[in-house]
Amino acid sequence: MSSKANTHVTAIDSKKPLTKQELIAANIKLLIEQLEAGKSDALTNYLTAMSRFHNYSFGNVLEIARQMPTATRVAGFWTWKNMGRSVNAGAKGIRILAPIVGVRRKKDEEAEKDITRQNTRFLLGFRNAYVFDISQTNGVDLPSMHEVSGDPGDNIDRLAAFLTSKGIQLVYNPNIAPALGMSYGGRIAILPGQSKAEEFSTLVHEAAHELLHKAERRTATTKTMRELEAEAVAFVVGKAVGLKNESASADYIHLYQGNASLLAESLEVIQHTANLILSALEPPVAAEDSEPSTAVPPEEVAA
């Protein structure tokens, strides 16, 4: 029998066996400590890098998608240079429209009223500009956040079966990219191609949304609270089955402006939902062998 067949919920941070409730409490405590420690270096570096990319207008987004449907991260030639990457020789730029902005000086008497606003900017028109997708460049890797790693074993199948028993459909859909997962209320879509650890973590996250945020609690919670609760459940369950999370969940929660104080407000629902999912992940108990029959074989019965 493979090791995966025997994979079940186990504590990974303690050699001493813990009850499910103790395990959940210990992992929630760990997540709180990570949140209180603040943003990780990986998240800080990631946010710094992302801040260098421009937000494009809707029209330019359509232009980029039309010219290169596979584009994921675009920037101008010099922006890439400043980030340690070079545009590949012969790469064809993606044409967008860049605004031409002029400056008009106010009349002296108007400028004297507010010296901080002596000049006004106005739009002169637009010019062609060219950007390049990251796939058209080479150089240093862009900073990224931590990812979940490890082997969830049979727990993906067990969680999928649990969702089916709850009437929740599970599909794999590449069109939801760049999202890793989506929860629609009665249906979960997962982006294919993720590592098994990421797939399981994403599935738990979306399962938590289905269990917590598709009824009356949705209107009673904010987007920040909903994402915090779902990711906290994913963290607790993932750690319980032996996945390595590092600061991945804490970083995700920080991205949604969540913190330890907000997490404390949701402890009860997080604990309950994590317990529900962990119970569903426990392997089925094998049926005990039947006791050997004590009946006397017919041929031994006296006539």
Summary of the structure (lengths in Angstrom):
residues: 303
radius of gyration: 27.5
end to end distance: 48.2
largest distance: 129.6
contacts: 828
relative contact order: 0.15
helix: 47%
strand: 16%
